[in-house]
Amino acid sequence: MTAAITKDAVDDLGLTVGTPVTALVKSTEVSLAVG
């Protein structure tokens, strides 16, 4: 899964490359694509 998040969110969460995360999806629409 790939997520687009802001630099502020990266800083707030203390994320670095390879940090394990859990994705929580709260939406009425989720789009998936292949290829």
PDB file with one MODEL, atoms N, CA, C and O in Angstrom:
MODEL        1
ATOM      1  N   MET A   1       0.850  -1.157   0.000  1.00  0.00           N
ATOM      2  CA  MET A   1       0.000   0.000   0.000  1.00  0.00           C
ATOM      3  C   MET A   1       0.903   1.229   0.000  1.00  0.00           C
ATOM      4  O   MET A   1       1.944   1.241   0.657  1.00  0.00           O
ATOM      5  N   THR A   2       0.511   2.237  -0.720  1.00  0.00           N
ATOM      6  CA  THR A   2       1.221   3.513  -0.740  1.00  0.00           C
ATOM      7  C   THR A   2       0.272   4.588  -0.246  1.00  0.00           C
ATOM      8  O   THR A   2      -0.896   4.620  -0.631  1.00  0.00           O
ATOM      9  N   ALA A   3       0.774   5.466   0.604  1.00  0.00           N
ATOM     10  CA  ALA A   3      -0.051   6.553   1.123  1.00  0.00           C
ATOM     11  C   ALA A   3       0.626   7.886   0.829  1.00  0.00           C
ATOM     12  O   ALA A   3       1.849   8.004   0.898  1.00  0.00           O
ATOM     13  N   ALA A   4      -0.177   8.876   0.503  1.00  0.00           N
ATOM     14  CA  ALA A   4       0.328  10.234   0.318  1.00  0.00           C
ATOM     15  C   ALA A   4      -0.028  11.023   1.565  1.00  0.00           C
ATOM     16  O   ALA A   4      -1.202  11.266   1.844  1.00  0.00           O
ATOM     17  N   ILE A   5       1.000  11.425   2.319  1.00  0.00           N
ATOM     18  CA  ILE A   5       0.774  12.204   3.536  1.00  0.00           C
ATOM     19  C   ILE A   5       1.680  13.421   3.524  1.00  0.00           C
ATOM     20  O   ILE A   5       2.660  13.473   2.781  1.00  0.00           O
ATOM     21  N   THR A   6       1.352  14.383   4.339  1.00  0.00           N
ATOM     22  CA  THR A   6       2.120  15.624   4.369  1.00  0.00           C
ATOM     23  C   THR A   6       3.404  15.453   5.177  1.00  0.00           C
ATOM     24  O   THR A   6       3.525  14.534   5.986  1.00  0.00           O
ATOM     25  N   LYS A   7       4.346  16.339   4.948  1.00  0.00           N
ATOM     26  CA  LYS A   7       5.598  16.356   5.714  1.00  0.00           C
ATOM     27  C   LYS A   7       5.296  16.572   7.188  1.00  0.00           C
ATOM     28  O   LYS A   7       5.947  15.984   8.051  1.00  0.00           O
ATOM     29  N   ASP A   8       4.310  17.414   7.481  1.00  0.00           N
ATOM     30  CA  ASP A   8       3.923  17.640   8.880  1.00  0.00           C
ATOM     31  C   ASP A   8       3.468  16.343   9.537  1.00  0.00           C
ATOM     32  O   ASP A   8       3.810  16.081  10.690  1.00  0.00           O
ATOM     33  N   ALA A   9       2.695  15.520   8.808  1.00  0.00           N
ATOM     34  CA  ALA A   9       2.231  14.242   9.354  1.00  0.00           C
ATOM     35  C   ALA A   9       3.410  13.306   9.600  1.00  0.00           C
ATOM     36  O   ALA A   9       3.452  12.613  10.616  1.00  0.00           O
ATOM     37  N   VAL A  10       4.365  13.285   8.676  1.00  0.00           N
ATOM     38  CA  VAL A  10       5.573  12.466   8.851  1.00  0.00           C
ATOM     39  C   VAL A  10       6.296  12.881  10.123  1.00  0.00           C
ATOM     40  O   VAL A  10       6.692  12.037  10.926  1.00  0.00           O
ATOM     41  N   ASP A  11       6.463  14.178  10.299  1.00  0.00           N
ATOM     42  CA  ASP A  11       7.152  14.689  11.491  1.00  0.00           C
ATOM     43  C   ASP A  11       6.361  14.389  12.764  1.00  0.00           C
ATOM     44  O   ASP A  11       6.936  13.959  13.764  1.00  0.00           O
ATOM     45  N   ASP A  12       5.050  14.613  12.731  1.00  0.00           N
ATOM     46  CA  ASP A  12       4.207  14.377  13.910  1.00  0.00           C
ATOM     47  C   ASP A  12       4.248  12.914  14.348  1.00  0.00           C
ATOM     48  O   ASP A  12       4.250  12.619  15.543  1.00  0.00           O
ATOM     49  N   LEU A  13       4.281  11.996  13.374  1.00  0.00           N
ATOM     50  CA  LEU A  13       4.278  10.565  13.676  1.00  0.00           C
ATOM     51  C   LEU A  13       5.681  10.002  13.907  1.00  0.00           C
ATOM     52  O   LEU A  13       5.836   8.857  14.331  1.00  0.00           O
ATOM     53  N   GLY A  14       6.696  10.814  13.624  1.00  0.00           N
ATOM     54  CA  GLY A  14       8.072  10.349  13.802  1.00  0.00           C
ATOM     55  C   GLY A  14       8.443   9.240  12.830  1.00  0.00           C
ATOM     56  O   GLY A  14       9.183   8.321  13.184  1.00  0.00           O
ATOM     57  N   LEU A  15       7.933   9.323  11.607  1.00  0.00           N
ATOM     58  CA  LEU A  15       8.166   8.270  10.625  1.00  0.00           C
ATOM     59  C   LEU A  15       9.527   8.402   9.963  1.00  0.00           C
ATOM     60  O   LEU A  15      10.019   9.505   9.725  1.00  0.00           O
ATOM     61  N   THR A  16      10.124   7.255   9.671  1.00  0.00           N
ATOM     62  CA  THR A  16      11.328   7.180   8.853  1.00  0.00           C
ATOM     63  C   THR A  16      11.120   6.025   7.876  1.00  0.00           C
ATOM     64  O   THR A  16      10.181   5.244   8.027  1.00  0.00           O
ATOM     65  N   VAL A  17      11.985   5.916   6.885  1.00  0.00           N
ATOM     66  CA  VAL A  17      11.873   4.827   5.917  1.00  0.00           C
ATOM     67  C   VAL A  17      11.939   3.496   6.655  1.00  0.00           C
ATOM     68  O   VAL A  17      12.855   3.256   7.442  1.00  0.00           O
ATOM     69  N   GLY A  18      10.969   2.642   6.398  1.00  0.00           N
ATOM     70  CA  GLY A  18      10.943   1.322   7.011  1.00  0.00           C
ATOM     71  C   GLY A  18      10.160   1.225   8.307  1.00  0.00           C
ATOM     72  O   GLY A  18      10.016   0.134   8.858  1.00  0.00           O
ATOM     73  N   THR A  19       9.646   2.356   8.810  1.00  0.00           N
ATOM     74  CA  THR A  19       8.846   2.322  10.035  1.00  0.00           C
ATOM     75  C   THR A  19       7.551   1.553   9.772  1.00  0.00           C
ATOM     76  O   THR A  19       6.793   1.923   8.876  1.00  0.00           O
ATOM     77  N   PRO A  20       7.282   0.489  10.536  1.00  0.00           N
ATOM     78  CA  PRO A  20       6.013  -0.224  10.337  1.00  0.00           C
ATOM     79  C   PRO A  20       4.834   0.624  10.814  1.00  0.00           C
ATOM     80  O   PRO A  20       4.912   1.270  11.859  1.00  0.00           O
ATOM     81  N   VAL A  21       3.759   0.620  10.056  1.00  0.00           N
ATOM     82  CA  VAL A  21       2.558   1.375  10.415  1.00  0.00           C
ATOM     83  C   VAL A  21       1.323   0.518  10.167  1.00  0.00           C
ATOM     84  O   VAL A  21       1.393  -0.500   9.478  1.00  0.00           O
ATOM     85  N   THR A  22       0.215   0.928  10.723  1.00  0.00           N
ATOM     86  CA  THR A  22      -1.082   0.313  10.468  1.00  0.00           C
ATOM     87  C   THR A  22      -1.954   1.354   9.789  1.00  0.00           C
ATOM     88  O   THR A  22      -2.067   2.482  10.270  1.00  0.00           O
ATOM     89  N   ALA A  23      -2.573   0.982   8.673  1.00  0.00           N
ATOM     90  CA  ALA A  23      -3.441   1.906   7.946  1.00  0.00           C
ATOM     91  C   ALA A  23      -4.872   1.749   8.433  1.00  0.00           C
ATOM     92  O   ALA A  23      -5.409   0.642   8.457  1.00  0.00           O
ATOM     93  N   LEU A  24      -5.484   2.853   8.819  1.00  0.00           N
ATOM     94  CA  LEU A  24      -6.891   2.882   9.204  1.00  0.00           C
ATOM     95  C   LEU A  24      -7.617   3.697   8.146  1.00  0.00           C
ATOM     96  O   LEU A  24      -7.317   4.875   7.956  1.00  0.00           O
ATOM     97  N   VAL A  25      -8.565   3.083   7.460  1.00  0.00           N
ATOM     98  CA  VAL A  25      -9.276   3.756   6.373  1.00  0.00           C
ATOM     99  C   VAL A  25     -10.659   4.138   6.858  1.00  0.00           C
ATOM    100  O   VAL A  25     -11.445   3.281   7.262  1.00  0.00           O
ATOM    101  N   LYS A  26     -10.957   5.440   6.818  1.00  0.00           N
ATOM    102  CA  LYS A  26     -12.279   5.939   7.195  1.00  0.00           C
ATOM    103  C   LYS A  26     -12.786   6.762   6.012  1.00  0.00           C
ATOM    104  O   LYS A  26     -12.531   7.961   5.906  1.00  0.00           O
ATOM    105  N   SER A  27     -13.494   6.093   5.147  1.00  0.00           N
ATOM    106  CA  SER A  27     -13.942   6.750   3.931  1.00  0.00           C
ATOM    107  C   SER A  27     -15.128   5.996   3.345  1.00  0.00           C
ATOM    108  O   SER A  27     -15.301   4.802   3.589  1.00  0.00           O
ATOM    109  N   THR A  28     -15.930   6.696   2.580  1.00  0.00           N
ATOM    110  CA  THR A  28     -17.030   6.026   1.890  1.00  0.00           C
ATOM    111  C   THR A  28     -16.583   5.507   0.537  1.00  0.00           C
ATOM    112  O   THR A  28     -17.318   4.769  -0.118  1.00  0.00           O
ATOM    113  N   GLU A  29     -15.377   5.888   0.107  1.00  0.00           N
ATOM    114  CA  GLU A  29     -14.876   5.436  -1.186  1.00  0.00           C
ATOM    115  C   GLU A  29     -13.394   5.146  -1.089  1.00  0.00           C
ATOM    116  O   GLU A  29     -12.620   5.984  -0.626  1.00  0.00           O
ATOM    117  N   VAL A  30     -12.996   3.961  -1.523  1.00  0.00           N
ATOM    118  CA  VAL A  30     -11.587   3.592  -1.609  1.00  0.00           C
ATOM    119  C   VAL A  30     -11.349   3.126  -3.032  1.00  0.00           C
ATOM    120  O   VAL A  30     -12.028   2.216  -3.508  1.00  0.00           O
ATOM    121  N   SER A  31     -10.386   3.742  -3.723  1.00  0.00           N
ATOM    122  CA  SER A  31     -10.094   3.376  -5.108  1.00  0.00           C
ATOM    123  C   SER A  31      -8.859   2.492  -5.158  1.00  0.00           C
ATOM    124  O   SER A  31      -7.850   2.793  -4.520  1.00  0.00           O
ATOM    125  N   LEU A  32      -8.934   1.409  -5.909  1.00  0.00           N
ATOM    126  CA  LEU A  32      -7.802   0.512  -6.109  1.00  0.00           C
ATOM    127  C   LEU A  32      -7.479   0.466  -7.592  1.00  0.00           C
ATOM    128  O   LEU A  32      -8.375   0.533  -8.433  1.00  0.00           O
ATOM    129  N   ALA A  33      -6.195   0.352  -7.910  1.00  0.00           N
ATOM    130  CA  ALA A  33      -5.766   0.240  -9.298  1.00  0.00           C
ATOM    131  C   ALA A  33      -4.733  -0.874  -9.403  1.00  0.00           C
ATOM    132  O   ALA A  33      -4.029  -1.163  -8.435  1.00  0.00           O
ATOM    133  N   VAL A  34      -4.641  -1.486 -10.551  1.00  0.00           N
ATOM    134  CA  VAL A  34      -3.624  -2.502 -10.806  1.00  0.00           C
ATOM    135  C   VAL A  34      -2.759  -2.052 -11.963  1.00  0.00           C
ATOM    136  O   VAL A  34      -3.174  -1.246 -12.795  1.00  0.00           O
ATOM    137  N   GLY A  35      -1.530  -2.593 -12.003  1.00  0.00           N
ATOM    138  CA  GLY A  35      -0.644  -2.281 -13.121  1.00  0.00           C
ATOM    139  C   GLY A  35       0.166  -1.139 -12.878  1.00  0.00           C
ATOM    140  O   GLY A  35       0.964  -0.756 -13.733  1.00  0.00           O
TER     141      GLY A  35
ENDMDL
END
